[in-house]
Amino acid sequence: MKTLGYIGAFLGGAIAGAALGILMAPEKGQDTREKITDAIDDFCKKHNINLSKKEIGDLADDIKEAAADIAE
């Protein structure tokens, strides 16, 4: 249950940060996705959360889509 709290807090911050990042520093979509993926991977390692690379990639895609929706 504690892990879900960490993930929820991280996702909220990641979505807000990604939205601001997209608005303030436009980059290629692939570059933005890689940055989000790296941030998720670092967070998971720091908190001993085991996610596969596919799960991390899917999560990064979801965050990027949510940020794009916010930016519109």
C-alpha positions in Angstrom: 0.0 0.0 0.0 2.9 2.4 0.8 4.3 1.7 -2.7 1.0 2.9 -4.3 1.3 6.1 -2.4 4.8 6.6 -3.7 3.7 5.9 -7.3 0.7 8.2 -7.0 2.8 11.0 -5.7 5.4 10.5 -8.3 2.8 10.3 -11.1 1.2 13.5 -10.0 4.5 15.3 -10.0 5.6 13.7 -13.2 2.5 14.7 -15.0 2.7 18.3 -13.8 6.5 18.4 -14.6 6.0 16.9 -18.1 3.2 19.3 -18.9 5.4 22.3 -17.9 8.4 20.8 -19.7 6.4 20.4 -22.9 5.1 23.9 -22.7 8.4 25.6 -21.8 11.0 23.6 -23.7 9.5 22.0 -26.8 11.5 19.0 -27.9 11.0 16.0 -30.2 8.4 13.6 -28.7 11.0 10.8 -28.5 13.4 13.0 -26.5 10.6 13.9 -24.0 9.6 10.3 -23.7 13.1 9.2 -23.0 13.4 11.8 -20.2 10.2 10.7 -18.6 11.3 7.0 -18.9 14.6 7.8 -17.3 12.9 9.7 -14.4 10.5 6.7 -13.8 13.4 4.3 -13.9 15.4 6.3 -11.4 12.4 6.7 -9.1 11.7 2.9 -9.2 15.3 2.0 -8.4 15.5 4.5 -5.5 12.4 3.0 -3.9 13.0 -0.7 -4.9 10.0 -0.9 -7.1 10.3 -3.6 -9.7 8.8 -2.7 -13.1 9.8 -4.2 -16.4 11.1 -2.0 -19.2 7.8 -2.4 -21.0 5.8 -1.3 -17.9 8.1 1.7 -17.5 7.7 2.5 -21.2 3.9 2.2 -21.0 3.8 4.4 -17.9 6.0 7.0 -19.7 3.5 6.9 -22.7 0.6 7.4 -20.3 2.3 10.4 -18.6 3.2 12.0 -21.9 -0.4 11.6 -23.2 -1.8 13.1 -20.0 0.6 16.0 -20.2 -0.4 16.6 -23.8 -4.1 16.7 -22.7 -3.3 19.2 -20.0 -1.3 21.4 -22.4 -4.3 21.6 -24.8 
